[in-house]
Amino acid sequence: MFDKLHAVARQVGHVIVGKDLQIRQALACLLAGGHLLIEDVPGVGKTTLAHALAISLGLKFNRLQFTSDLLPADVIGISIFNREKNDFVFHPGPVFTQVLLADEINRATPKTQSALLEAMEERQVTVEGVTRDLPQPYFVIATQNPANQIGTFQLPESQLDRFMMCVAIGYPDAAAERALLMGEDRRAMLRSLPVAMHPEQLLQAQQALREIHVSAPLVNYVQALAQATRQGGLFAEGMSPRAAIALLQAARAWAALEGRNHVIPEDVQDVLVPTVAHRLRPLKSTGSSALASRDLVQQILKSVPV
């Protein structure tokens, strides 16, 4: 069942060249039932990665460009009066899909960003007192420009905490960049991608993830890591219980992609930084807050014994 995900990874890897780790992290996040935040400069393939994943998994895909004048109704939908029916009819917004690409999410105001909170956490949307379920599986991929760029807003902590993972794609190496320059247009490649894994198979894989065994000593290790973020004066607030649950679920997904039916400490270590660093705010930072958080989480990883 999990072998299908490897086929998806190989197919996406033909489009996003030289970024096997980031593709694997995105698939682990999806398999664990989480949402993904991709933070990087424009033009490195963030949107292409989201689109390639959606096509390869046979999922319905919507892209929403976040701007400073975007309103919550533009995200979740609005009721419009229908003269023929003499009643208001709800018109669903882009959030009603299976994969929502929230492009440049930090260019919208916090009010608009909050329109996604219920959708991401509860897989439902409440409009005018009526609650509507979202399609399953449901996966939000948001891209974020660096905070020092003009026209960006800082994401609230409540929003960041709803993203299971935050990854950076980064610039390609010389060989990968040459393949991009000499190869086929990426948009044309997207149009020709076949479905490598159907949505029903993805749902089965997500349910099967519960069978990945987690031992009591490994839970102790996760708790020790969480406790280390709450002590020592490194962060304003430490890991929340929701962050610890996300870490354990991401480690399960990583173990499944590695072909194991149980989680080992290395799985936790591999997913710790992308799962935890974006949720933590350093007390003292001399440079980029994101980079400082990643460095501090790496320090914690080295200091907590297995």
Secondary structure, 3 states (H helix, E strand, C coil): CCHHHHHHHHHHHHHCCCCHHHHHHHHHHHHCCCCEEEECCCCCCHHHHHHHHHHHCCCCEEEEECCCCCCHHHHHEEEEEECCCCEEEEEECCCCCCEEEEECHHHCCHHHHHHHHHHHHHCEEEECCEEEECCCCCEEEEEECCCCCCCCCCCCHHHHCCCCEEECCCCCCHHHHHHHHHCCCHHHHHHCCCCCCCHHHHHHHHHHHHHCECCHHHHHHHHHHHHHHHCCCCECCCCCHHHHHHHHHHHHHHHHHCCCCECCHHHHHHHHHHHHHHHCCECCCCCCHHHHHHHHHHHHHHHCCC
